[in-house]
């Protein structure tokens, strides 16, 4: 092993470790209630996850849907903005 291969192998190892830390997103729908409670204890206020069993439009199947509090807030704000646009348009 030469002196050039040591820095290259360190760089390669560092990149592999970094790639492992940026894994797939967490699938909250498959977590148990106890796992969600544990996650929420360690998460910040806006990153806490809330789940509900509901029927979404276009389906008759009740499914569990989970979102972070910030996603719920942003979704509500977008819905309110859409309603304001509809309510303020004039129909002739």
N, C-alpha and C positions, 0 to 999 in steps of 0.2 A: 504494500500500500504506500503510495507516495503522499507527499504533503498536499497535493491538489485533491486527492480523493477524500480526505477527511472532511474538509469544509463542504464538499458536495454531498457526502453522506449525512452530515449534520443538517444541511439545508433540506435534503429529501425527508429525513426523519421529522423535522419540524413541520414541514408541509403536510405530512401524513397525520400528525397529531392535530394540526389545525383543521384539516378536513374532517376528522372524526368528531370534533367538537361542533361542527356545523351540520349535524345530522338532520334527519327528516323532522318535520314539525310534529308536535305532540298531537295524538288523536284523542281528544278529550271525550268524544262520544263513547269510546270503548273503556274508559276508566270507571272504576267502581266509585261509589259515593265516598268511601273512606279514602281512596286515592285522591279524589278531587278536594276533599277537606285538607289533606296533607299538602297538596299543591297550593291551595289558596292561603294556607298559613305562611308559606314561604314567599308568596308572590306579593307584589305591591298592590295597592288598592285598585288601580285601573286595570291591572293584569289578572285580577281574580276571574275565575271562570264560573259561569252560571249555566245550568242545563235545564231544559224543559222538554217534556214529551208533548209534541204537537203535530198537527196536520198542516202542512204547507200547501199553498195554492197549487193546483194542478195534480194533486194526489189525494187519495183517500186513506193512505196508510199513515198511521201514527208512528213517528220516529222521534228519537232523542236528538235534539239540536243543542249544541253548546257554543257559547261565545264569551269572549272577555267583556268586561264591563265597558271598556272603551269602544269595542265594536258595537255593543248594544246602544251606547250613547250616540255614536256616529250614525247608526242606522235610523234611530229615532229622529235625529236632526235632519237627515236627508229626507225622511218621510214628511216631516213637518214643512220643509222647504218645498217639496213637491205639492203638498196640499195648498200652500200659500200661492204658488204659481197658478194652480188650477182655479182657486177661489178668486184671484185678482184678474183673470182674463175675461174679456167681454165677449159676449155672444150676440151677434147681430142677426 
